[in-house]
Amino acid sequence: MARDGDTPNHITRNIPDYEILSDRDLTLIESQAERILSQIGVDFVGNPNALDRWRQAGARVEGERARLPEGLARDLCATAPASFVQHARNPDRDVVIGGRNLVCAPVYGPLFVRDQQQGRRYAGFADFCDFLRLGQVLPQMHHSGGTVCEPTDLPIATRHLDMLLAHMTLTDKPLMGSVTLPERASDSLAMARILFGADVVERHCVLSALINVNSPLTFDPVMSHAIDIYSGAGQAVILGSYVVTGTTAPATVAGALAQTLAEMMAGIAYTQLVRPGAPVVFGPFVAGMGLVTGAATFATPEVAQLTQALGQLARRLGVPYRGGGALTGSKLPDAQAGYEAAQGLSVALQSGVNLMTHAAGWLENGLVACFEKYVMDADQLTALAHMAQGVDLSDAALGLKAIREAGPGGHYLGSDHLADHGDGMWQSKLMDCRPFDQWQDAGSPDAAMLAADRVRHYLDSYRQPDLDPATASALASFVTRRKADIAACDS
């Protein structure tokens, strides 16, 4: 096991999950979710095929709303796998999502980026590629992610092609496909077939896709058609409600849990209607609401309670759980960002999260991907991995021999015990713990300045992973051809 407690492709959780609700409490929430599905129902907008699937499964469909008899969704969810492998182009980077594993992926979706040199600005493709390079270098990032930031300098109609090509060539870790239009999801699968081989894609999961429910209780046509495409091809769907208490969900923890579980059950069940056994992740995104500002909040007791309880509900449903992350409303990689991110990471670990998107780089309520915060969060992930190992209670760790040798009033400096076990003590690679004089002589750097130096170090150390030249050429040719097709359609 590596010194910081992580392996190349996951953190192993050897500590128990925190269970905030009793079995009786969970049964109450599950019963309420069943009532929501049967009495209120779920809208599948603009997708007649989805409504036909629900009708044939036994739901009562009126207009674009499906009301699911109690027990129907849960029964359908039973075919979803409890864990699955997402394959990377480098087999050593494959990840198992589920069980006692925690797989970490970077921030997803920001329109802006920030760094020490240029400040806050619209994200560009060069920024996007640098984030991919950081993710490739840092072992704490087990997954390359998807839209790590939005490259606004590329045309909207074709930027997904450039982003996918960058993921497939600059990294050899698992990646996410595009979901913003059905044809972009199809492009993602087509490029995956070139990268992995059509037979591999037919038999294995090589892509995951983040599918967002329009809470409350609505699946828009873009998202439901993306489920049709990805689940239909046996690829993984990360099903995410956007749970903001008081806006997209009830203001109470109990009410938000019931609605979120209803949305998750409906979405997971639908993936199984499309293709029984298709991999899917129970993945709500949880936030609170600031009553004064109306902005999303993260490091609150309610968000922690929701994250913990949703983990219990996911385990009872028998599917992997996505949650948590280094989330913050701060505008800078400052103390607020550190406090909020550390709490989010710790709560996620304790809640049994299997896949953590937004594990590094998130800033300003998700509007900004920050380079310095990326490496600050990655450093904290090494502490998370160390915590996940649990407590070593071996004879050597109990240290009776060392205690006897030191005796009352002695010390352990220079002891064999320290030599044998000192390397197992977690130490940050970023935090500055030098004496004041040494710190002052070094220019009095703050955390963001130290992180900026690490960013430069990691980018300088990046080496592009090898890719078969014929495969690289085929991917580039596909992108060129699809851009021409899209331009012709738009003209």
Residue pairs with C-beta under 8 A, 6 or more apart in sequence:
1 7
1 389
2 139
3 423
3 424
4 382
4 383
4 385
4 386
4 426
5 11
5 382
5 385
5 386
5 387
5 388
5 389
5 426
6 139
6 140
6 381
6 382
6 385
8 92
8 93
8 139
8 142
9 92
9 93
9 94
9 95
9 96
9 103
9 142
10 95
10 96
10 101
10 102
10 103
10 142
11 101
11 102
11 103
11 104
11 349
11 381
11 384
11 385
11 388
12 100
12 101
12 102
12 388
12 389
13 100
13 101
13 102
13 349
13 352
13 388
14 100
14 388
14 389
14 390
15 349
15 350
15 387
15 388
15 389
15 390
17 311
17 312
17 315
17 350
17 351
17 352
18 308
18 350
18 351
19 308
19 312
20 305
20 308
20 309
20 312
21 29
21 309
21 312
26 309
26 312
26 313
26 316
29 254
29 257
29 258
29 261
29 309
29 313
30 261
30 313
30 316
32 254
32 258
33 258
33 259
33 261
33 262
33 265
34 70
34 71
34 73
34 74
34 262
35 70
36 217
36 258
36 259
36 262
37 67
37 68
37 70
37 72
37 73
37 262
37 265
37 266
38 67
38 68
38 69
38 70
39 67
40 67
40 217
41 60
41 62
41 65
41 66
41 67
41 68
41 217
42 65
42 66
42 68
42 217
42 218
42 219
42 262
42 263
42 266
43 64
43 65
43 66
43 217
43 218
43 219
44 50
44 51
44 54
44 64
44 65
44 66
44 219
44 224
44 270
45 64
45 218
45 219
45 220
45 221
45 224
46 64
46 220
46 221
46 224
47 219
47 221
47 224
47 225
47 228
49 228
50 219
50 224
50 228
50 270
51 61
51 64
51 66
53 270
53 273
53 274
54 61
54 66
54 68
54 270
54 273
55 61
55 66
57 72
57 76
57 273
58 69
58 72
59 66
59 67
59 68
59 69
59 72
60 66
60 67
60 69
61 67
66 266
68 266
68 269
72 269
73 265
73 266
73 268
73 269
74 265
74 269
74 317
76 268
76 269
76 272
76 273
77 265
77 268
77 269
77 272
77 317
77 318
77 319
78 318
79 272
79 276
79 277
80 268
80 271
80 272
80 277
80 278
80 279
80 280
80 318
80 319
81 98
81 277
81 279
81 319
82 98
82 99
82 318
82 319
82 320
83 96
83 97
83 98
83 99
83 101
83 320
83 354
84 96
84 97
84 98
84 205
84 236
84 279
84 320
85 94
85 95
85 96
85 97
85 204
85 205
86 94
86 95
86 97
86 143
86 174
86 205
86 206
86 207
86 208
86 236
86 279
87 94
87 174
87 196
87 200
87 204
87 205
87 206
88 94
88 95
88 172
88 173
88 174
88 175
88 206
89 168
89 172
89 195
89 196
89 467
90 172
90 173
90 465
93 142
93 172
93 173
93 174
94 174
95 101
95 103
95 142
95 143
95 174
96 103
97 103
97 236
97 279
97 281
97 320
97 354
97 355
98 319
98 320
98 354
99 354
101 354
102 348
102 349
102 353
102 354
102 355
102 356
102 384
102 388
103 142
103 143
103 354
103 355
103 356
104 140
104 141
104 142
104 143
104 356
104 359
104 360
104 381
105 141
105 142
105 143
105 144
105 145
105 176
105 355
105 356
105 357
105 358
105 359
106 131
106 135
106 141
106 143
106 144
106 145
106 148
106 357
106 358
106 359
106 360
106 361
106 369
106 374
107 145
107 148
107 149
107 325
107 357
107 358
107 359
107 360
107 361
107 362
107 366
107 369
107 374
108 145
108 146
108 147
108 148
108 176
108 210
108 357
108 358
109 147
109 149
109 150
109 366
110 123
110 149
110 150
110 362
110 363
110 364
110 366
110 367
110 368
110 369
111 122
111 123
111 149
111 150
111 152
111 367
112 120
112 121
112 122
112 123
112 149
112 364
112 367
112 368
112 369
113 120
113 121
113 122
113 123
113 124
113 127
113 149
113 368
113 369
113 370
113 371
114 120
114 121
114 332
114 333
114 363
114 368
114 369
114 370
114 371
114 372
115 370
115 371
115 372
115 452
115 455
116 371
116 372
116 448
116 449
116 452
117 452
120 331
120 368
122 152
122 153
123 149
123 150
123 151
123 152
123 369
124 151
124 152
124 153
125 151
125 153
125 154
125 159
125 162
125 166
127 149
127 151
127 369
128 148
128 149
128 151
128 163
128 166
129 166
129 170
130 371
130 459
131 148
131 149
131 361
131 369
131 371
131 374
132 144
132 148
132 166
132 167
132 170
132 171
133 170
133 458
133 459
133 462
134 141
134 371
134 374
134 375
134 455
134 458
134 459
134 462
135 141
135 144
135 145
135 148
135 171
135 173
136 144
136 170
136 171
136 172
136 173
136 462
136 465
137 458
137 459
137 461
137 462
138 360
138 375
138 378
138 458
140 359
140 360
140 378
140 381
140 382
140 385
141 173
141 359
141 360
141 378
142 173
142 174
143 173
143 174
143 175
143 176
143 355
144 167
144 171
144 173
144 174
144 175
144 176
145 175
145 176
145 357
146 163
146 167
146 175
146 176
146 177
146 178
146 209
146 210
147 163
147 176
148 361
148 369
149 369
150 159
151 159
151 162
151 163
154 162
157 486
157 490
158 482
158 483
158 486
158 487
160 178
160 180
160 184
160 187
160 188
161 187
161 191
161 479
161 482
161 483
162 479
163 178
164 175
164 177
164 178
164 187
164 188
164 191
164 479
165 191
165 475
165 476
165 479
167 175
168 175
168 191
168 195
168 467
168 475
169 464
169 467
169 472
169 475
170 464
170 465
171 465
172 465
172 467
174 206
174 208
175 207
175 208
176 207
176 208
176 209
176 210
176 238
177 185
177 188
177 189
177 192
177 207
177 208
177 209
177 230
177 235
178 184
178 185
178 187
178 188
178 209
179 185
179 209
179 210
179 211
179 222
179 223
179 226
179 230
180 222
181 222
182 222
182 225
182 226
182 228
182 229
185 209
185 225
185 226
185 229
185 230
186 229
187 482
188 207
188 209
189 201
189 207
189 229
189 230
189 233
189 235
190 478
191 475
191 478
191 479
192 201
192 206
192 207
192 235
193 201
194 471
194 474
194 475
194 478
195 206
195 471
195 475
196 204
196 206
200 206
201 233
201 235
202 234
203 234
204 234
205 234
205 235
205 236
205 279
206 235
207 230
207 235
207 236
208 235
208 236
208 237
208 238
208 281
209 226
209 230
209 235
209 236
209 237
209 238
210 238
210 240
210 283
210 357
211 223
211 226
211 227
211 230
211 237
211 238
211 239
211 240
211 267
212 223
212 240
212 241
212 242
212 285
213 219
213 223
213 239
213 240
213 241
213 242
213 263
213 267
214 220
214 223
214 242
215 241
215 242
215 243
215 244
215 248
215 249
215 259
215 260
215 263
216 248
216 249
216 259
216 263
217 259
217 262
217 263
217 266
219 227
219 266
219 267
219 270
224 270
226 237
227 237
227 267
227 270
227 271
227 274
228 274
230 236
230 237
230 278
231 237
231 271
231 274
231 275
231 278
231 280
232 274
232 275
232 278
234 275
234 277
234 278
234 279
235 278
235 279
236 278
236 279
236 280
236 281
237 267
237 271
237 278
237 279
237 280
237 281
238 280
238 281
238 283
238 322
238 355
238 357
239 264
239 267
239 268
239 271
239 280
239 281
239 282
239 283
240 283
240 284
240 285
240 322
241 248
241 249
241 259
241 260
241 263
241 264
241 284
241 285
242 248
242 284
242 285
242 287
243 249
243 256
243 259
243 260
243 284
243 285
243 286
243 287
243 306
244 287
244 288
244 289
244 296
245 251
245 252
245 253
245 256
245 287
245 288
245 289
245 302
245 306
246 288
246 289
246 291
247 289
247 294
249 255
249 256
249 259
249 260
250 256
250 258
250 259
251 289
253 302
253 305
253 306
253 309
256 306
257 306
257 309
257 310
257 313
260 284
260 306
260 310
261 310
261 313
263 284
264 282
264 284
264 313
264 314
264 317
265 317
267 280
268 280
268 282
268 317
268 319
271 278
271 280
272 278
272 280
280 319
281 319
281 320
281 321
281 322
281 354
281 355
282 310
282 313
282 314
282 317
282 319
282 320
282 321
282 322
283 321
283 322
283 323
283 355
283 357
284 310
284 322
284 323
285 323
286 303
286 306
286 307
286 310
286 323
287 296
287 297
287 298
287 303
287 327
288 296
288 297
288 298
288 300
288 302
288 303
289 295
289 296
289 297
290 296
290 297
295 329
295 365
296 329
296 365
296 366
297 303
297 329
298 327
298 328
298 329
298 340
298 343
298 344
299 327
299 328
299 339
299 340
299 343
299 344
303 347
304 343
304 347
307 323
307 324
307 347
307 348
307 351
307 353
308 347
308 350
308 351
310 321
310 323
310 351
311 321
311 323
311 351
311 352
311 353
312 352
314 320
314 321
314 352
315 321
315 352
320 354
320 355
321 351
321 352
321 353
321 354
321 355
322 353
322 354
322 355
322 356
322 357
323 348
323 351
323 353
323 356
324 344
324 345
324 347
324 348
324 349
324 351
324 353
324 356
324 358
325 344
325 345
325 348
325 356
325 357
325 358
325 359
325 362
326 341
326 344
326 345
326 358
326 359
326 360
326 361
326 362
326 373
326 377
326 380
327 340
327 341
327 344
327 358
327 362
327 366
328 336
328 337
328 340
328 341
328 344
328 362
328 363
328 364
328 365
329 336
329 340
329 364
329 365
330 336
330 337
330 340
330 363
330 364
331 363
331 364
331 368
332 363
332 448
333 363
333 370
333 372
333 373
333 376
333 447
333 448
333 451
334 448
337 363
337 373
337 376
338 376
338 447
341 362
341 373
341 376
341 377
341 380
342 380
345 356
345 359
345 377
345 380
345 381
345 384
346 384
346 387
348 356
349 384
349 387
349 388
358 366
359 377
359 381
360 373
360 374
360 375
360 377
360 378
360 381
361 369
361 370
361 371
361 373
361 374
361 377
362 368
362 369
362 370
362 373
362 377
363 369
363 370
363 373
371 451
371 452
371 455
372 448
372 451
372 452
372 455
373 451
374 455
375 430
375 451
375 454
375 455
375 458
376 430
376 447
376 451
379 428
379 429
379 430
379 431
382 426
382 428
382 429
383 426
383 428
386 426
392 424
396 420
396 421
397 421
399 417
401 417
402 412
402 415
402 416
402 417
405 415
405 417
406 412
406 415
412 418
429 454
430 447
430 450
430 451
430 454
431 447
431 450
432 439
432 445
432 447
432 450
434 442
439 445
443 449
445 453
